[in-house]
Amino acid sequence: MKKLLLFLFVGLLTVNGYSQKKKSSNKKGTETSSFPKLDNLQAEIKDGNFQVAITEKGKTNDAMIVKAVDASFTPTNCKLSSFMASGVKLYLLTWTELSAIKSDLKSEIKTTAYSVIYEIVSKKQVYSNYQLTNHITEKVSLGGTGASETQEKIRREGFEFVLNPDGSITQKGKNQQMTFVYDRVTMEFKKK
């Protein structure tokens, strides 16, 4: 009787464990839903391009191509926001791209943050910025001995982007800081 109860108990645990396995979901169909939407704008990947689609009455009217991409393109922290600069409504698209190169002796992790500003009425890109951070970990041999050490380096390229509350932009670098304001006539940001 004890063997029968033990067998039944193990059988129930096995069935319970099997029935609670998480089912995998197909993420290909839901990729576009992770891209931001604001007003009548939608960031998306379509026909090999990362773009901002302009929709009117539920139909895509036009699109502004941000950049050509391949199948491995996976932006993270993608955001779309609007702000006023010199009385004009502008839209800011930001996203981050990650890439990694690893070998036995060296690994590089590159993080690139992009910021692009659009003026929608004229469908024009009025500003673009990127900041690349490269984190390098490397094993270095110490002379003729068999000893080695691990060295870490961080290299930066480009400028840090800051959108100020008044609609102006600040770019910060290692040794410099620049402020830009929007000019309505030329439809571009000019150095202050």
Secondary structure, 3 states (H helix, E strand, C coil): CHHHHHHHHHHHHHHHHHHCCCCCCCCHHHHHHHCCEECCEEEEEECCEEEEEEEECCEEEEEEEEEECCCCCCCEEEEEEEEEECCEEEEEEEEEEEEEEECCCEEEEEEEEEEEEEECCCCEEEEEEEEEEEEEEEEEECCCCCCEEEEEEEEEEECEEEECCCCCEEEECCCCEEEEEEECCCCEEEEC
